[in-house]
Amino acid sequence: MRLIDADKLKFVPALIEPVLVGDEPHWETIILKDRIDNAPTVEAIPIEYIQHWIDKQNYGRRNGKMMLAKALNELIAEWRKEHETN
């Protein structure tokens, strides 16, 4: 998985071409695949990876990791609450 900065794509000129809908021409903005492939990446750890790491910890023998896992779960919950879409 490669995480890109989608906001940076807004500053790249996009290809615009007319599309007929019935008899009416409409203009669509198309972002080319090579622009997405070459978009700047961001340094980030996907939440799914963090949750997988938390799930595979042995909580019975690794108290320090148990505390870290709890903190990471709280971090993920807080991030999700701040980024909820309405």
Secondary structure, DSSP 4 states (H G I P E B T S, - for coil): ---B-HHHHTTSPPEEEEEEETTEEEEEEE--HHHHHTSPB-----HHHHHHHHHTS-TTT-HHHHHHHHHHHHHHHHHHHHT---
